[in-house]
């Protein structure tokens, strides 16, 4: 059964250089909108990837992302870092 889709789904990750990135915020609808707005206001780059967001939304808050998602997250982080000029 697919969960209802009521508004945007947003998942925020934090990577501190050790271990895997952690899910630090997630939400759908109004909460998702607030996460996206906070990211925009703080200059955090955004990636629109509904399938990955759905998978990441199943990870508990403050938990590291599971190994199955490493490659997908690494590719997006690399793209965002190159786009921002922080990685060549």
C-alpha positions, 0 to 999 in steps of 0.5 A, a space after each residue: 500500500 502506498 502512503 498518501 501524498 499530501 504535499 511535498 516530502 522533504 528530508 534533510 541530511 547532515 554529514 559531519 565527516 565520519 560515518 554516514 550522513 544522518 537524517 536530521 529532519 523529515 516531513 510531508 505537507 506543511 512540515 515538508 514545506 517548512 523544511 524546504 523553506 528553511 533550506 532555501 533561506 539558509 542557502 542549502 542546496 536542494 535536489 528533487 528526487 522523490 524516490 530517494 526522498 521516500 526511501 530516506 523518509 523511512 529512516 529514523 531521525 538522527 539515524 545514519 542512512 542505510 548502506 543500500 542508499 549510500 551510492 544514491 546519496 553520494 552521487 547527489 552530494 557529489 553533484 551538489 558540491 560540484 555545482 556549488 564549487 566546493 568540489 572539483 
